[in-house]
Amino acid sequence: MNKVQKEYLEQYLATLTPIERDAIPEAIAEYFCADEYNANECARLINAGIKRASCSLKAGYDAEDEPLPKIGRLSVVLNWAQEPVCIIKLKDISICPFNEVTPEFAALEGEGDLSYQWWRDAHIAFFTKYAASLGMEFTETSDLVLERFEKVYPL
């Protein structure tokens, strides 16, 4: 996290009680998606309260030997230029095969035309490419990490 991102996080943390701050398991800064257009669009959707969920390929965590996010984690949502847009708090995390993701969860992602078909097509394309970069194959039974979050700053 760079200086500007840390200062932005500190502005939010200053609004919390010591007990609330102590309950935060971790804080990170990140942008969503892997390209400029989608990173900026996701940041806009999150800031507008439209995007309230995200998913990732569990195999990516396994390949990087990275632990899954913890409930309560704060994320400074960045645009592609690495500028803070807002802060979200992770409310729920679960693991689910791709082919069992519900239309309700897909709608919470708030992207595209909000249809399940759009979500499905976009994520098959993305996860197929990402899995290949890991030397793996993406299938409809590949596990996803489903995250639900809420925007906490600015309100």
C-alpha angles and dihedrals in degrees: 000000000000126000096267092048091048091050090051091051090048090055089059095041089054088064092058131083118246089254091052091048092049090054093062108103095196144339126216139171119227146148123226124240129012105268138054099252095049095040090054093042093050091049089051093048093048092048090050091052092243099109109058101155142042138183137207137186110269090212087067091061090046094049092050092042085233121155118239116259117271124236108257094034114145120221124194099215110222134196120227090273088061092248119144114251102170143323126253132193122216109238103173140008129189141160120236136164111253092244092056097054106121126232087240092060092044089053090053088061085068097206135133116354090335091246123134090233092056091049092048096048094045093048095046089054093046097044093044090056094042094048090049089054087057092049091252138112123242116220133175089258094053111125120250129198106230117203127189118193144168130221108245102171133075097015 
